[in-house]
């Protein structure tokens, strides 16, 4: 009796899981500029590619903590 009950429960759970898996995020959620890059992919939207190309040129200088004392 327990086997039948848990088998039916497992089948029902899988059915619910598969049907809920078809629900997707809206375009507003997926096509935003500040999206987290979970998988490390190199591709992105046009806005993301433009934001990455902003490089600030300058010179590095060493900070000496002893000079401030």
C-alpha positions in Angstrom: 0.0 0.0 0.0 2.9 2.4 0.9 4.6 1.6 -2.4 1.5 2.5 -4.4 0.9 5.7 -2.5 4.5 6.9 -2.9 4.6 5.9 -6.5 1.5 7.9 -7.3 3.0 10.8 -5.2 6.2 10.7 -7.2 4.4 10.6 -10.6 2.1 13.5 -9.5 5.2 15.5 -8.4 7.0 14.9 -11.6 3.9 15.9 -13.6 3.6 19.2 -11.6 7.4 19.9 -12.0 7.3 19.4 -15.7 4.3 21.6 -16.2 5.8 24.4 -14.0 9.1 24.1 -15.9 7.4 25.5 -19.0 6.8 28.9 -17.3 9.5 31.3 -18.4 10.6 34.7 -17.3 9.3 37.7 -19.2 11.4 39.7 -21.7 11.6 42.5 -19.2 13.4 40.2 -16.7 15.7 38.5 -19.2 16.8 41.5 -21.4 17.9 43.9 -18.7 21.3 45.7 -18.6 22.4 44.7 -15.1 21.8 40.9 -15.5 24.0 38.6 -13.5 26.3 36.5 -15.6 25.9 33.1 -14.0 27.6 31.0 -16.6 30.5 33.2 -17.6 29.4 33.5 -21.2 31.1 36.1 -23.4 28.0 37.1 -25.3 25.7 40.0 -24.2 23.3 42.6 -25.4 24.5 45.7 -27.3 24.3 47.8 -24.1 26.5 45.4 -22.2 29.1 45.4 -24.9 29.2 49.2 -25.0 29.6 49.4 -21.2 32.5 47.0 -21.2 34.5 49.1 -23.7 34.8 52.1 -21.4 38.5 52.0 -20.4 39.9 54.9 -18.4 43.6 55.6 -19.3 45.9 56.8 -16.6 49.2 56.4 -14.8 49.8 54.3 -11.7 51.6 55.7 -8.8 52.9 54.0 -5.7 51.3 54.9 -2.4 53.7 55.1 0.5 52.1 54.9 3.9 55.2 56.0 5.8 55.3 59.4 4.1 51.9 60.3 5.6 53.1 59.7 9.2 
